[in-house]
């Protein structure tokens, strides 16, 4: 493989990661102002990661070209399905456990109040 192609691939991956790192906190703050909980805040972020990784991999020439975007697409799809299913299931079937999870998550030092 040509060194130029490897450098371009690394730059695209780095710019993609920086873009997600810049957009994610902004989206979470916006949804937090609308009184959405942490799980609901994560749904648009994971959706953005899924859609953007699919678009970039199609732009690169399909899923055969870049392993990073193929893995990102698969993992974000699985995470999105699990997040949607668990959020819906926990909110409707077990709302008391959902409230406990939210209080435990809000006590973590990583998540700012």
Order of alpha helices (4+ residues) and beta strands (2+ residues): alpha-alpha-alpha-alpha
